[in-house]
Structure formats: structure tokens, C-alpha cells
Amino acid sequence: MARVTGAVNDRESGKPLDGICEVISMVGLTPVSLSRHEFGNGRFVLEVPATARLQVRVPGYQPLTRSVFFDSPPLLNMTLNMHAAELIDWSTFEQIRTLLQNVVLQFELSKER
């Protein structure tokens, strides 16, 4: 599981937005909704599967989807730069667990056209 803090703002003004965050799991190429959460003042904190994607929806704005792993630079960099020897070192997995407890995702939404 991952603890995700999300920040949702208007791309142009930076104004915090209110809306819904949907937690999505991919089953093959098919997105499956796991849960939906309302948020206010541009912030949310959720416990989600580490493989989840989060889609933010705000009325009047284009929805935006982020991945817990792929859109978190510390997690992505660690994974992409991992060497074979690190896969058998338990501290590698402890580092990943620690990073998963502090995932920060930015959602800068554009207005619908």
C-alpha cells in the first residue's frame, strides 16, 4: 500500500480545486474503479495500492490521471536505476516501503474547452 498526498490546482492560476479522486486498478488494459473520494481545498491523502492510478475530476476541467509509481520521481528513479545485486538486498525493499509512505502527486488541471 502507498500513502499518497495529492495537490490539485488550476494550471493557470494555481487556485486549489475541489472534486473527486478515483482510485483505479488496471486489469490488463481495462481500468477498474476501486473507490472514489471527494476532496476539498486542492488536497487529499489516501491509502491506495502501490500499483494504482489516481484520476482527479473537477467540474469544468479536463480529468487527469497519475500513477503512484510512474509519476513519483523518487520511486521511478529508484526502480529505473536499480542493479541486479539490489534485488537480493532486503534494504532495497525497505527503501521502497519507506518511499511508498510519502508519495506526493501534483495534479495541475486545465479548463475544458
Buried (B, 14 or more C-beta within 10 A) or exposed (E): EBBBEBBBBBBEEEEBBEBBBBBBBEEEEEBEEEEEBEBEEBBBEBEBEBEBBBBBBBEEBEBBBBBBBEBBEBBEEBEEEEEEEEEEEEEBEEBBEEBBEEBEBEBBBEEEE
